[in-house]
Amino acid sequence: MADLEEIQQALGVSFNKISLLEQSLVHRSYLNENPDFSLPSNERLEFLGDAVLGLIVADNLYRDFPRLSEGEMTQLRAYLVRQETLADVATSLKLGQYLYLGHGEASCGGRNRPSNLACALEAIIGAVFIDQGLAKTRKLVLHWLTPRLEKALQEEQGADYKSRLQEIVQASRHLTPIYRMVEAVGPDHARQFTAEVVVGKKVLGRGQGFSKQLAEMEAARVALSKISRSD
């Protein structure tokens, strides 16, 4: 049986109703071999968790990235909720070792199967939502996904913003942009950072984000926009 205390520590969640956590780990193959088991499979929790996850991600993108277009938000949401991303999160939590699997599924690599890992993570999200409410679930989901959002932004546009700004500034002014944090407000789980990008003594752009990296990316984007308008 799964060590439910251990997985709660890994998740950073103490469940009021521990059976919800246990149910989120039950693959249907386990029930095929153990029909008298007291809990159903995780499929209904997965359905709920998928919807809650989509809401949290969409709300975060809408609120914190007001300059993103609908298409850009759609692409980022798809990246964050896709099976590969969720399986990566589940792997970092070592979720596979806690799954209730049938012997056949387990022997065929089911504990490392991306679909099983992603579905279990969504089921856990659904379980946390029922047990702890939306605020706790949001904190947990953003804790998992913010580093991956930063990576996506950096790969798709963030690194490009900063590198393009550096190329332009070095070519035209022979200077290197410097980024500095000017403010950090809000609770630890939802801290908002403000960064400025400075060239010489002039502030070229200011940006905000849920991390220092995201704030710097936004500052570079604003600076590039100003430079393009002045050309």
Secondary structure as UniProt FT lines:
FT   HELIX           4..11
FT   HELIX           18..23
FT   TURN            24..25
FT   HELIX           28..33
FT   TURN            35..36
FT   HELIX           43..64
FT   TURN            66..67
FT   HELIX           70..81
FT   HELIX           83..92
FT   TURN            93..94
FT   HELIX           95..98
FT   HELIX           103..107
FT   TURN            108..109
FT   HELIX           110..112
FT   HELIX           114..132
FT   HELIX           134..153
FT   HELIX           154..158
FT   HELIX           159..173
FT   STRAND          178..185
FT   HELIX           188..190
FT   STRAND          192..199
FT   TURN            200..201
FT   STRAND          202..209
FT   HELIX           212..230
//
